[in-house]
Amino acid sequence: MSALRKTNPTIEAPSTPAREAVDWIPVQRAAQLLGVTERHLRRVCSEELASKGAAKQISLGSKPVWHVHCSYDFRLGREHIASIDESLAEVWVSASDAQRELALTKARILIEFRSLIANPKLVLKTAFPSFRARMQTEHGRCPGRTTLYRWNEQCPPSSSPMAVAAALIDARTHTAGEVASEEAVEMFRGLYLTPAKMSVAQCHRMVDAEAAKQGWSWPKLRTVQVNLDRWVDKQMATMAREGNDVWRRKFATPIHQNPEAFQAGECWEADHTRLDFFVRVQRGGKWTFDRPWLTCWMDRRSRRIVGWHIGLNPDSEAIRAALLKAFRDEAVSIPAYAVMDNGKDFASEAIGGLTKAQRRNMSKADREQSERAWGGLLGQLGIEAHFNVPYNKDGKGRVERLMRTVHQTFDNTFDSYRGSESIKVPDEHIKKILSRVMELPTLERATAKFAEWVEWYNHRDEHNIEDLTDQDGLTKISPAAFYEANIFRRSRLADDKVLGLLELTWSRELKVTRHGVSLKIGGKVVHYGGADPAIKSIVGKTVRVSYDPARMQAINVWTTDGRFVAEALMNSRHGGFASGDVSRDALKSALRRQRDERKRIAQPIDQLAITGDTRQLAADEQRKRDIEAEKAREAERRGNREAEDMPPVRLVATSLDDQAEQAEAARRRSMARRVAGSESDAMPAASTGRRPSIDDIFGDGDDGGFDETIDDSLSDSAEFDAVFDGDDGQQESSLRFNPIDALDAGDDEWGDDS
């Protein structure tokens, strides 16, 4: 017995027979339900609905009558559901569009589940995981087994999605929004619809505080969250909180593009995308993993992939490589227009002729003249470049749709597939992939596989593109066949050898100096043509340079209008004539090694410079050693000299003889008095208001070491005046007068005369 019979025996033996469902509604009854005239509805049936399968003529007697399918409008669905259960029909009509849409999704899942469990040999526990994954992919949701069994019991035994959906409609209503005052709701909208992006909870708290003050009715947070979509329009919230650009990306109606606006081969589109699988690459002598980038050029009308490149960087070199790959194909014609992304890699000087900064800073006339003079790779080929408006999905929508096809049909064929935004791969699986680096595919293998994929994509006619048909418009053909049959003109280079020159890497405008032409390679400036007479004759001129990245020992120098000047060899100090070709990568590695070696050698020197000037240190050390050596020799000479060899001694007398001891004794006595706190005893006249004399300080005797014949002008000296305040005669407690210091400093009349 199947699981269905176990859980729902009423399906096997219903208590009441189900009425026959009405799928097709007669036009007369349908017009009444839709509120239109019968004549109008018959015209709509013949012009629109019949071709879509939503209307047909059914013979009633001898006359055919138009009938409309119940799925055309939910009001017609009421008639269909009423044939099964009248109460369900009322629920279906009273539900909102969102409720009916959700119920239909649930109904389709339930019908699939009924088909699954109807198999008596099925082991549901084993089969349900794959069933659930398929439902999530197709419908975006799938409940558990318990919920599906509950739905199965509450829904009628019908295979009609509408009848089942009517029983699954959530008829519950939320009345909490009705108890909120209109003033409170308006305040909530004003807080929520701002660039500050306040959360619902924060806005709820602020309104709750104001509602308590104003006496408004305001529900709880959960009720506000449930009614948020009813109170605030999603598009309005996106515009107010995220800005116009985000709103345009999410909600703006795409602009309908006429597929006949361009003919086959007339306009190309280009874009980058990062592929969703890992490859094995070598960096720093070690194998590691990375996700490659795809750069693709696509014909706008036929959708044919004309050129592509897979690498590790989405830069202008990848764009050039993809573009040149297209031109090497003899079946591909040079287009008239190119629509590209607005990034710096596409809007670069090498591709479009001017950088984005140059375009902004130039006037329109200068910009047009510069683009005519050079124009980058596209300008050289006569292709008019157009850059897409940022964040505009209508500009190059076809190449972006191609990238989605690449992710859906190419990326997931690799074992190292990491998933995408819509397809989630378990983290454990990704970690397992990355732990075995040597098992990852190489970049060369990914490139070879994509070449096979491009061949399949360009030549398949099993697609959903309605405008890729033959001349009769009945049979779908492949993008390659459409391109070949409808190309608007065959454009080819007048000189086939020019393509070889365009394949070289071209620089921006450079100025010739006395060292020649300079290129920056790996952060190092490399000079070319320093000894070439042709280069020396144009010093100060502006030129352009082209070179082969695999042969960097020589470059080609051109005038700005495309005239060849000379082949300039690398200057001798950067290698000179090499025995073989030197690639750009090899030259960068060599210059990097030189830079690393120079840093290694310069580091000790820089360390010594931090500690001090080595020349000064050496000079000081030399003088110190010379002085010590000379002192040693002098001591040795004095030790070896005899007494009779000593020179005679001559004594010189001065007027200060025997005065040094007395001055030192006076200084010691003065210090002793200061320590004992007896400074006031040395100045008895301080309290009388007159200045003390020398006798007052030292007494009348000879113990002070001064004679009475000392001039009274000492009392007028600056040192003496500093002891007292001239206004009130009070003693300055913080100053000490020392006659010896006064004698040493002295006035001019004391100096030499003494």
C-alpha positions, 0 to 999 in steps of 0.5 A, a space after each residue: 500500500 502506498 504512502 498516499 493511501 496510508 495518510 489520505 484514504 479519502 482519495 481512494 474512496 471519497 465520501 462524496 463524488 467530486 463535481 466535474 471541473 469547468 476549465 473552459 468558460 463560455 464567452 457570455 459568462 466570461 464577459 459577465 465575470 470580467 465586466 466587459 461586453 461580449 463583443 469586446 471579449 470575442 475580439 480579444 479571443 480572436 486577436 490575442 488569446 487564441 494564439 496564446 492557447 487561452 481561448 478556443 471555439 467549442 461547438 455547442 450544437 451546430 454553432 461554434 462558441 468562443 470559450 476562455 480558459 479559467 486560468 486567464 483571470 482569477 475571476 474566471 477561476 472562481 467558476 472553475 473552483 466553484 465546480 469543485 467547492 463553492 466555499 473555496 471559490 469565495 476564498 479565491 476571489 477575496 484573496 490578493 494577487 500575492 496570496 493567489 501567486 503564493 498559493 499557486 506555487 504551493 499547489 504545483 509543489 503539492 501536485 508533484 508530491 502527490 505524483 511522487 508518493 503515488 508510486 508504491 515501490 518508492 522509498 520516500 526517505 531516499 527520494 525526498 532529498 532530490 525531490 526537494 532540491 528540484 522543487 527549490 530550483 524550479 519554484 524557489 521553495 519546498 517545505 518538509 514532508 510533514 507540511 506536504 502531508 498536511 497540505 495533502 489532507 486539507 486540499 481536494 483530490 484535484 489535479 487542477 492547480 487553481 482548485 488546490 491553490 484555493 485550499 492553500 490560500 492563507 485567508 488569515 488577515 492582520 488587523 493590527 495595522 488598523 489599530 495604528 493611528 494614521 498620524 503614527 503611520 505617517 511619522 513611521 514612513 517619514 523616519 523609515 524613508 530616509 537615506 539614514 536607513 534606520 531599522 524598523 525597530 529603531 523607527 518603531 521605538 521613536 514612534 512609540 515614544 511620540 505616540 505615548 506623548 500624543 495619545 496615538 494608537 501604535 501596535 507592537 514591533 512584530 505587528 509593524 514588521 508584518 504590515 511593513 509592505 502594506 504601509 511602505 511601497 518597496 520601490 519607494 523604500 528602495 528609492 529613498 533608502 538606496 538611491 536612484 541607481 539601485 532603484 533603476 537596477 532593481 525595478 526600472 522597466 528595461 528599455 525594449 531594444 529593436 533587434 533590427 537596429 544593427 545589422 549582423 557584424 555592424 556592432 560589437 559588445 564587450 565585457 568581463 566576467 569572473 568564472 566560477 571555477 578554480 584553476 591551478 597557477 604558479 606564483 613565486 615558484 609555488 602552485 596556488 589556486 585562482 579564479 580566471 577572468 573571461 573577456 568576450 567580444 560578441 556581435 550584437 545582432 547575431 549573438 555570435 562570439 567573435 573574440 575572447 580571452 581567458 586570463 588572470 587579470 581583467 585589464 586592457 591587455 586582455 581586451 586587446 588579446 580578445 579583440 585581436 583574436 577576433 581579427 585573426 578569424 577570416 570569417 569575422 569582419 571589422 565592425 563599425 561600432 563597439 559598445 563597452 563597459 565604462 571601466 578604466 580598462 575599456 576606457 583606456 588609451 590603448 583601447 579607446 585612445 584616451 583615458 577617462 581622466 583625459 576625456 574629463 579634462 579635455 574640451 570636446 574639440 581637443 578630444 575629437 582631434 586627439 581621437 582622430 590622431 591616434 584613437 587607440 586600437 579601435 581608432 586605428 581600425 576605424 571602429 567608433 567606441 561607445 561606453 556604456 552608462 554605469 549601472 545601466 542594464 540596457 546598454 550591453 544587455 546581450 553580452 551580459 546575458 551571454 555571460 550568464 549562459 557561460 556560468 550556467 553551461 560552462 563553469 559547472 562542467 569543471 570539478 573545481 566549480 564553486 557555485 554561484 549566487 543562485 547555486 550554493 556549493 557546500 563550504 566543505 566541498 570547496 575546502 576539499 577542492 582547494 586542499 588538492 591544488 595539483 588536481 585543479 585544471 590549468 589555465 591552458 586546459 580551461 582555455 582549450 575547453 572554452 574554445 570547444 564551448 564557443 564552437 558549440 555555442 556559435 553553431 547551435 540552433 537549439 535556442 530561445 532567440 526568436 529573431 535568429 531565423 532564416 529568411 523565411 522566418 520559420 526555422 531557427 538557425 545558429 548565430 554563426 549561420 545568421 552572421 554569415 548570411 546577413 553580414 552587412 558588409 565585409 570589412 578587411 584591412 587594406 594592408 594585412 601586415 598592419 595586423 602584426 603591428 597592431 598586435 604589438 603593445 603600444 605605449 602612451 605618448 612619450 618624450 625623447 630625452 638625452 637618454 633616449 626613450 624611457 619605459 617603466 618596466 616592473 617599477 624600473 625605468 629602462 632607457 632605449 636608443 641612447 646612442 642611436 643618431 635617429 633618436 638623438 635627432 628628435 630629442 624633445 619631441 613626443 613619440 609613441 612606442 610599440 614593442 613585443 613583450 617577448 622581445 624587450 631588448 629593442 622597441 619601435 619608435 613612431 611619430 604621433 601620426 604613425 610614421 616609423 622612426 627607428 628601432 631603438 636598442 636597450 641602453 648598455 647599462 640595462 643589458 645592451 645586446 642580449 644573446 637571445 630574446 628577452 621577454 617583458 616578464 623575464 626583464 621584470 624578474 631580472 630588475 626585481 632581483 637587482 632591486 632586491 640585491 641592492 636592498 640587501 646590500 644597502 640595509 647595513 649601510 642604512 643601519 650605520 647611517 642611523 647610528 651616526 656619521 661614520 666619518 665623524 666617528 672615525 675622526 674622533 677615534 683617530 684623535 683619541 688614539 693619537 692623544 693617548 699615544 703621545 701622552 704615553 711617549 711623554 710620560 716615558 720621556 719624563 721617566 728617563 730624564 736625569 736630574 741634571 737635565 732638568 731646566 732651571 726654575 724661575 719664580 714669578 711674584 704677583 700682587 695677589 700672592 698669599 691672597 688665595 688662602 684668605 679668600 677661601 677662608 672668608 668663603 668658608 666662614 660666610 657659608 658656615 654663617 648661612 648654614 647656621 641662619 645668622 645672615 641677619 647678624 651680619 647686617 645690623 643696619 638693615 632695620 634702621 633703613 640705611 645701607 650697611 657699610 663694610 664695617 657693619 658686615 665684617 667688623 673693624 678688625 682684620 678678620 674679614 680680610 679687607 682694609 678700611 681703605 676700601 672705597 665707599 663706592 663699593 656700596 653703590 655697585 650693582 652687586 650691592 644694590 641687588 641685595 636691597 629694595 631701593 624703595 622701602 629699604 627692606 632686605 631681599 630674603 632670596 638674595 645673598 651678597 658676597 663681597 668676594 663675588 663683587 670683587 671678582 665681577 668688579 666695576 671697571 675701576 676695580 679691574 685692571 687697577 687692582 
